[in-house]
Amino acid sequence: MTQTIEDIIEMKNHTNDFGINIYDWFFNDLENNYISKLNGTKRNVSILEKYNKEAQSYIIHQLFYINKDASDELMKELKLVEPFVSNENHSHINKP
């Protein structure tokens, strides 16, 4: 089953076994893959393939605030020129 933006936003309401917010953990994991893993962008692409296009755009927008380079690399690999996120969904993005 393909994941959606609603699934991502719902992550904000849950913590993992370590008491870490799942939303934060998810985006930190994407950044960590990019920074420290061999083939990190490819790992992230395989994660994003589980999400629909709208959710992929949301993830890229959120990741932009965390690590612009990681976001740019994902856009390039997924061939997304201008990922669109509605105003309603954009309001859920955590900004610094």
C-alpha positions, 0 to 999 in steps of 0.5 A: 500500500502506498503511503500518503501525506496524511500518513506522514503527518500522522507520524507527528502523533507517535513516538518510537520505542526510544521516546523519539517522535516518529516524524522527527526520526523519519526525517533525521534518518533521511538526512543521516542516510544522505550524510553518512551512508554509502549510496545514501541518496539511493537509500532515500529514493528506495524509502520514498518509492513507498510514498505517492507523488504528493507525499514525496513532494511533501518529504522533499519540502520538509527535508529542504529545511533540514538539509537542502543538499539532500533535498536537491539530490532526491529531486534530481533522482526522482526527476521532480522539477517543482514538487508541489505541496498544497498550502494546507499540507505545507502548514504541517511542515516544521520550519526552523 
